[in-house]
Every structure is written in structure tokens, then in C-alpha cells.
Amino acid sequence: MTHTTLDPTPSGSLRLPSWFRQPIPDMEKISAMKDSFRSKGLHTVCESSHCPNMGQCWGRGVATFMILGDVCTRACRFCAIAAGNPLKVDLDEPEHLAQTIQRMKLRYVVITSVARDDLGDEGAGHFAKTIIAVRKENPAIKIEVLIPDFSAEEGRLKKVTDVAPEVMSHNIETVRRLSDQVRPQAEYERSLLVLKTIKRLNPSIFVKSSFMVGLGESREEILSTMTDLLEAGCQILTIGQYLAPSQMKRHLKVERFVSPEEFENYRQLGRKMGFRHVMSGPLVRSSYIAEEGYQECVKDLVST
């Protein structure tokens, strides 16, 4: 099989290891996917975050949709998404997304967003309207949402839990010690509170989170973060390698590349700890092959 290597820029000053090689994607399929999104003015986090799996996922007809625009009100130091003053919310976006999902014949969809601290409810109501519209147009669809923290305000979180997506995810992103440096406008404890609140408001929703490694954290800190997430009610966990989006001063440098063997060890430990599903690997991202985590949770419930 022919492979291509990723652009070395995202690694900062470190050279990307051989395990980051990816198959050359189906460019015709990717072009068709782009045309489908652009025709409705939709955005994907795949493009905005420079996801290394975009070619693979788009080649399979899978994408993670990003609502509420493509400009974020926060400037996290790991993220490639543009930060600044967002445009006005597109009130037709829920319907446009629902129609696109129907046209793509998706059975499982992941919907995320930029942070919108400029809005009264930080976008929670728009998430709820989007879920309702997608379900109306696609009755059999399973929906996963990856939300910002909504400032951990219960009323905002309830807007989303009330419409009951199958999976509700909020990313802790990094270990406690590095959180202020990696996410200066967020808080480690606030993210844990978001996960706890989701589980309390609607226990039927599967709760998910994700964090990166390679930012200078220790093994002990990684295991401590996994324990914190489990105690917060997290059932699905993904762990992936941090890749610097650019060499700009704003973006943190990669401190080390974690080996596939170490990632596998974290996966096994996570399952032993009690997570229902753990996906851990260099190219794993929070929404990567997301349906697999949902299906494993359902299987566990049936077997118990």
C-alpha cells in the first residue's frame, strides 16, 4: 500500500516518527465531501483543527461537523482553530446540517462547536435545536456531541441533556498541572464538573472525554487524570498524541512522541480501571471512529 507522511510542521522541532504514516486518501471522495459541506455553508472540525485523520475519515464518508461558526472566542494553546470575534449565528444551520446528514445517509454523527462565550447561553440552545432538527430529518440517527464547557452552568448543560444525545463529550484535554498553560481560559476542575453534571442530569447519556499526551506530563499524572475522569462519570475515553498546529509562539511545542506500545498500555489500564471503552493511540482524536465507543457501551449494558 502506498503511504504518505504528514507535513513535519505540526511536530514543531521534533521529527515525526514512522508510525504517523498514513495511506494516501481517495481525493475524489474528499472533493465530493467538501462540495457537500460548502453547498450548505457548513464547517468541519476535521479541517479547522488540521486533524491528521481527515483523509482516512473523509475517504469513508465520515466527518465531525462543527456548528456555531469557525471562529472561537477562546485561544487554547494546542488548537489550530482561529480565535477572535465570531460572526452572527446562522439560525438555518440546524436544518442545513440535518439535510446534509440525510443526503450522506449517516447512521452516526458527531457534532461539535467552537466556544461561544459571546452568546448568552454560550451556544447551548443552538446545540439543542441542532439535535432536534437532525433527529427530525433522520429518525434512526445516533448522535454524539462534543461540547465546550458552557462555564459549567447547569441550566445551559440541561438544554442539551434534555434532548438526550446518545453520547455527550467534553474534553479535559490535559493533566491537572498543565491545564492552565494548555487551556488558559478553561479550568481542569470545571471540566470535571461538566462531566459530573451531565451524568447527574441524564444518566442514560454515555459520558465521554479525551486528553492529549506529549506535552510534558508524567505517567503518574496521566493515571491520575484517568482516575479523575472515571470518578466524574466518564465512560468513554480517548487518548492521543499532541501535535503542534504550527511553529507560532501561541502553540505549545511537542515535548515527546509517545510510542504505540505506551498508548496500548494506557488502553489496557483504562479498561481495567472500569471505563466502558478506551481508544488510545498516536493518531487517536476525540471523535475518531466515535461510533465504536458508543456500540461497545451499548453491548456492555446488554450483557449486564
Secondary structure, 3 states (H helix, E strand, C coil): CCEECCCCHHHCCCCCCHHHCEECCCHHHHHHHHHHHHCCCCEEHHHHCCCCCHHHHHHCCCCEEEECCCEECCCCCCCCCEECCCCCCCCCHHHHHHHHHHHHCCCEEEEEECCCCCCCCCCHHHHHHHHHHHHHHCCCCEEEEECCCHHHCHHHHHHHHCCCCCEEECCCECCHHHHHHHCCCCCHHHHHHHHHHHHHHCCCCEEEEEEEECCCCCHHHHHHHHHHHHHCCCCEEEEEECCCCCCCCCCCCCCCCCCHHHHHHHHHHHHHHCCCEEEEECCCCCCCCHHHHHHHHHHHHHHC
